[in-house]
C-alpha cells in the first residue's frame, strides 16, 4: 500500500529521510486511506483471509497511513527503515521539478544519485534485503507493506522477476502504485 496524499504531494515537494519538512497526510489523504482500509478489510473477509502483519516506512505519512489501517484491522505496526522513500539528498524539502532536472532520463537514476542521496540500485538493494528477511521470518503470513512509490515499484518488479530497467519500462510514472492504492504481490 502506498501512503495517502500528503502535503508534499499537494505542493510537489521532495520528502525523504531525514524529513526536512512537516509532511503529514492531508484531510483528503486520511479519507483516502480510511476508504482503502475498509475495502481491504471487506476483501479479506470475502476471501476468508486476514492481514497478519503491517510493516511501514518510518516517515510521517506512512506511519499515519499504517496507523489508520492498523486501527481498522486491530494490528500493530512494525517500522522498517528499509521501506523509506528514496533519499533525495540535497533536493529533500525542495521542488520535485529541481530533482527531475538533475537527470536526463529516469533510466539514468538506476546508477546516478542525487547529490547526497540514493540511486535506484541502492533502493532495490534495501527492499530486496527487507523482502528476504520477511520471507524467512514470516513465511506463509499475509503482510501489508506501507511505503512509497519508488520502493514499492522496485519491490513489485523484484517479485515479478524484472530487472530495474524492465521495471521502469513496465511501470512508467503514471502506471505506478497510486496514493492510497493497495496491490497484491505474490
C-alpha positions in Angstrom: 0.0 0.0 0.0 1.2 3.4 -0.8 0.7 6.2 1.7 -2.2 8.6 1.2 -2.0 12.1 -0.2 0.5 14.2 1.9 1.4 17.8 2.0 4.5 17.1 -0.3 2.2 15.6 -2.9 0.0 18.7 -3.0 2.9 21.1 -3.1 5.1 18.9 -5.4 8.0 18.7 -2.9 10.7 16.0 -2.4 10.3 14.5 1.0 12.7 11.8 2.2 14.6 10.7 5.2 15.5 12.6 7.3 12.3 14.5 6.9 13.2 18.2 6.4 9.6 19.4 6.2 6.5 18.6 8.2 4.7 16.2 5.9 1.5 14.7 7.3 -1.4 13.3 5.4 -3.9 15.8 4.1 -7.6 15.6 5.0 -8.1 14.0 1.6 -5.2 11.6 2.2 -6.7 10.4 5.5 -10.1 9.9 3.9 -8.5 8.0 1.0 -6.8 5.6 3.5 -9.9 5.1 5.6 -11.7 4.0 2.4 -8.8 1.8 1.3 -8.6 0.2 4.8 -12.3 -0.6 4.8 -12.0 -2.0 1.2 -9.1 -4.2 2.4 -11.0 -5.4 5.4 -14.0 -6.3 3.3 -11.9 -8.1 0.6 -10.1 -10.1 3.3 -13.5 -11.1 4.9 -14.9 -12.1 1.5 -11.9 -14.2 0.7 -11.6 -15.7 4.1 -8.2 -14.2 4.7 -6.7 -11.7 7.0 -3.7 -9.5 7.2 -1.3 -10.9 9.8 1.3 -8.1 10.0 1.8 -4.5 8.9 5.2 -3.2 8.1 5.7 0.5 7.4 8.4 3.1 6.5 9.3 5.4 9.3 8.3 8.6 7.5 5.3 10.5 9.0 2.9 10.0 6.0 3.5 6.2 6.0 3.2 6.0 9.8 -0.1 7.8 9.7 -1.3 5.7 6.8 -0.3 2.5 8.6 -1.9 3.8 11.8 -5.3 4.2 10.1 -5.2 0.7 8.6 -3.8 -0.9 11.8 -6.7 0.6 13.8 -9.2 -0.8 11.3 -7.6 -4.2 11.3 -6.7 -4.2 15.0 -3.0 -4.8 14.4 0.3 -3.2 15.4 2.8 -1.5 13.1 6.3 -2.8 12.6 8.5 0.0 11.4 11.4 -0.8 9.0 13.8 1.8 7.7 14.4 -0.2 4.5 10.9 0.8 3.4 11.8 4.6 3.4 11.3 6.8 0.5 14.2 7.4 -1.9 16.8 9.6 -0.3 16.6 12.8 -2.5 19.8 14.2 -0.9 20.2 17.9 -1.4 16.7 18.1 -3.1 14.9 16.9 0.0 12.4 19.5 1.1 12.6 21.3 -2.3 10.6 21.2 -5.5 10.3 17.9 -7.3 11.0 19.7 -10.6 14.5 20.6 -9.5 15.3 17.0 -8.7 14.0 15.7 -12.0 16.1 18.3 -13.9 19.2 16.6 -12.4 18.6 13.6 -14.6 18.4 13.2 -18.4 16.0 10.3 -18.0 14.6 8.1 -15.4 16.8 5.2 -16.5 19.8 7.4 -15.5 18.6 7.2 -11.9 19.4 3.5 -11.8 23.1 4.3 -11.2 23.2 8.1 -10.8 22.5 9.5 -7.4 21.1 12.8 -6.4 24.0 14.7 -4.6 23.9 13.2 -1.0 21.1 10.8 -2.0 20.5 7.4 -3.4 20.2 5.8 -6.8 17.7 3.1 -7.8 20.2 0.3 -7.3 20.6 1.2 -3.6 16.9 1.3 -3.1 16.4 -2.1 -4.8 19.2 -3.5 -2.5 17.4 -2.4 0.7 13.9 -3.5 -0.4 15.4 -6.9 -1.5 17.0 -7.2 1.9 13.6 -6.4 3.5 11.9 -9.0 1.3 14.4 -11.7 2.1 14.2 -11.2 5.8 10.4 -11.1 5.8 10.2 -14.2 3.7 12.5 -16.1 6.1 10.9 -14.9 9.3 7.2 -14.7 8.3 6.7 -17.5 5.7 3.0 -18.1 4.9 1.9 -14.8 6.5 -0.2 -12.1 4.8 1.7 -8.9 5.2 0.7 -5.4 4.4 3.7 -3.2 3.4 3.1 0.6 3.7 5.7 2.5 1.8 6.3 4.9 -1.1 6.1 4.9 -4.9 9.8 4.1 -5.6 10.4 1.3 -3.1 7.0 -0.3 -3.8 7.6 -0.2 -7.6 11.0 -1.8 -7.2 9.6 -4.4 -4.8 6.9 -5.2 -7.3 9.5 -5.5 -10.1 11.6 -7.8 -7.9 8.6 -10.1 -7.1 7.9 -10.2 -10.8 11.5 -11.2 -11.6 12.2 -7.9 -13.5 15.4 -6.0 -13.7 15.3 -2.3 -12.8 15.4 -1.3 -16.4 12.5 -3.7 -17.1 10.6 -2.4 -14.1 11.0 1.2 -15.2 9.8 0.3 -18.7 6.8 -1.8 -17.4 5.8 0.8 -14.8 6.3 4.4 -16.1 5.4 7.0 -13.6 1.7 7.1 -14.5 1.4 3.3 -14.1 2.9 3.0 -10.7 1.1 2.5 -7.4 -1.1 5.5 -6.7 -1.5 7.2 -3.3 -3.7 5.0 -1.1 -3.7 2.1 -3.5 -3.2 -1.5 -2.4 -1.7 -4.0 -4.8 -1.3 -7.7 -4.1 2.1 -9.2 -4.7 2.7 -12.9 -4.7 
